[in-house]
Amino acid sequence: MPSRHRIGFVLLMIVAIVAQAQPAEPKLDLDKAVENPALVRAMDQLASNNSEAARDQLVGELQHAEFLAAILPVDGKNPLAGPPGAKILSKGTQFDVLAAGKDGKSYLLLFTDWAQLRMYTNKNVTGWVLPASDAWTFGLQKGFDGIVVNPAHNALPLRQEMVQYLATHLSK
């Protein structure tokens, strides 16, 4: 398992408050595993070839991705306990999400699949599936200075300005 110190991040738990949860038609197929092979390939390509074409490909893949955020129990209680499937959280529900900090900044950690999440932590976590638009919105909430995708392998840091760009231009 890669060392977290190698990428320079320290685990922080951020208490997030769900602002509002309204029943809506599910946008995601929660019966299939979250996987983003095209996004992972685009991240690998950018790491080996920092060209404009590689950056454009990556931005395009970010637009269509579904991510996993890791929810940790608060006071030993899992807000998503119960049978598998989609859950609606009540307004004011608190939960910890896996985040990282460096140089006084806090970054939301997102993962392209369970394998990437498990490379980063072996803590007992629940996966929160976020389509790209929801990931950008959550990542822009107060307290986060950006997002890091797959922090354990080929990490992709997205500064707040880039997250804002993605939220404004791509997730419509």
Secondary structure, DSSP 8 states (H G I E B T S, - for coil): ---TGGGT-EEEEEEEE----------S-TTS----HHHHHHHHHHHH---HHHHHHHHHHHHH-EEEEEEE-BTTB-TT-SSSS-----TT-EEEEEEEEETTEEEEEEBSSHHHHHHH--S--EEEEEEHHHHHHHHTSTT-SEEEESTTSS-EEEEHHHHHHIIIII--
